[in-house]
Amino acid sequence: MPKLVFNGLASEKKLILVAQKYAHGIDYVLKFQEEIIREAYKEVGYQVTFQHMPWVRILKEAEKGLYDGVYTAWFKKERTN
């Protein structure tokens, strides 16, 4: 199940959310998810900007608090160690 992770630093009702780039040809998956996320946040008065980048970069920069959230992350047991 997809999860959203937030750093709690969102301000001025603007959010920057990041996700891993998908392979060319299946990027429609991200667009579909982004449309749902954008509309949900619009209902509560937030403007959302989406960025795409490699997963390793997301992890490093999210730990530094550079983004308000990470989306499209799935649980994998091998990541828990």
C-alpha positions as CSV (number, residue, x, y, z in Angstrom):
1,M,0.0,0.0,0.0
2,P,1.4,3.5,-0.9
3,K,2.3,5.7,2.0
4,L,2.9,9.4,2.4
5,V,5.7,10.5,4.8
6,F,5.8,14.1,6.1
7,N,8.5,16.1,7.8
8,G,6.0,18.5,9.5
9,L,7.7,21.6,8.1
10,A,5.0,22.5,5.6
11,S,4.2,26.2,5.6
12,E,2.0,28.7,3.8
13,K,-0.2,25.9,2.6
14,K,2.4,24.8,0.0
15,L,3.9,21.3,-0.1
16,I,6.8,19.8,-2.0
17,L,6.4,16.1,-2.4
18,V,8.9,13.8,-4.1
19,A,8.8,10.4,-5.6
20,Q,11.1,8.0,-7.4
21,K,11.2,8.3,-11.2
22,Y,9.5,5.4,-13.0
23,A,10.8,3.8,-16.1
24,H,9.7,5.6,-19.3
25,G,6.4,4.3,-20.4
26,I,4.9,3.7,-17.0
27,D,5.1,7.2,-15.7
28,Y,1.3,7.4,-16.0
29,V,1.3,5.6,-12.6
30,L,2.9,8.7,-11.0
31,K,0.6,11.1,-12.9
32,F,-2.5,9.2,-11.7
33,Q,-1.3,9.3,-8.1
34,E,-0.3,12.9,-8.3
35,E,-3.8,13.9,-9.6
36,I,-5.4,12.2,-6.6
37,I,-2.9,13.7,-4.1
38,R,-3.3,17.2,-5.7
39,E,-7.1,17.1,-5.6
40,A,-7.1,15.8,-2.0
41,Y,-4.8,18.6,-0.8
42,K,-6.7,21.2,-2.8
43,E,-9.8,20.4,-0.8
44,V,-8.0,21.5,2.4
45,G,-6.3,24.5,0.8
46,Y,-2.9,23.3,-0.1
47,Q,-0.9,23.8,-3.3
48,V,1.3,20.8,-4.1
49,T,4.5,20.7,-6.2
50,F,5.8,17.3,-7.3
51,Q,9.4,16.4,-8.0
52,H,10.9,13.2,-9.3
53,M,14.4,11.8,-8.6
54,P,16.3,8.7,-7.9
55,W,15.4,6.8,-4.7
56,V,18.8,7.2,-3.0
57,R,18.7,10.9,-3.5
58,I,15.2,11.1,-2.1
59,L,16.3,9.3,1.1
60,K,19.3,11.5,1.7
61,E,17.6,14.7,1.0
62,A,14.4,13.8,2.9
63,E,16.4,13.0,6.0
64,K,17.7,16.6,5.8
65,G,14.1,17.9,5.7
66,L,14.3,19.3,2.2
67,Y,10.8,18.1,1.3
68,D,7.5,18.1,2.9
69,G,6.8,14.5,2.0
70,V,7.7,11.4,0.0
71,Y,5.0,9.4,-1.8
72,T,4.8,6.1,-3.7
73,A,7.0,4.2,-1.2
74,W,6.2,0.6,-0.6
75,F,7.3,-1.6,2.3
76,K,9.9,-4.2,1.5
77,K,11.2,-6.4,4.3
78,E,14.8,-6.3,3.0
79,R,14.8,-2.5,3.7
80,T,14.1,-3.0,7.4
81,N,17.7,-4.0,8.4
